[in-house]
């Protein structure tokens, strides 16, 4: 199952201060995905995250050098929040993509829900003069 969510880090974000970005509810569409694969959610034994990548889509010539660290958390109704991906020290590079470290925790209870939320916690190490739009791809 692939999920994509877009987040924006506002230009007014402070330097060296943790900043949280909440996503709108993300529909899992798990029932239809399981049906396509000839299974049901009550038969799922485990769901693991294979990868979580970030792609900076705006500004057009931007890169991730503005980030000091980033963590992504997953939550759903009736389930506590779980850290699913992170990078404690973002390399100072000119790349517009970033592959995060991922959890090995079983995420089936989140995916079996109708929807879940992402919380992105970032710390920047430079002043942003424009909004930075990022696609979160799993």
Number of C-alpha atoms within 10 A of each C-alpha: 12 10 11 12 15 15 18 16 18 15 12 11 20 15 16 15 12 14 16 16 15 14 15 14 14 15 13 18 14 17 15 12 14 16 11 10 8 8 13 15 16 7 8 12 8 10 16 13 17 11 15 21 17 19 18 22 17 16 13 10 10 16 20 21 16 19 20 21 18 20 19 22 16 18 18 20 12 9 12 9 15 17 16 23 21 21 18 14 11 18 15 12 12 11 14 18 16 18 14 19 15 19 17 12 13 14 16 15 14 22 19 20 18 15 17 19 18 23 19 21 16 23 22 22 15 14 13 16 10 14 14 20 18 21 17 19 15 14
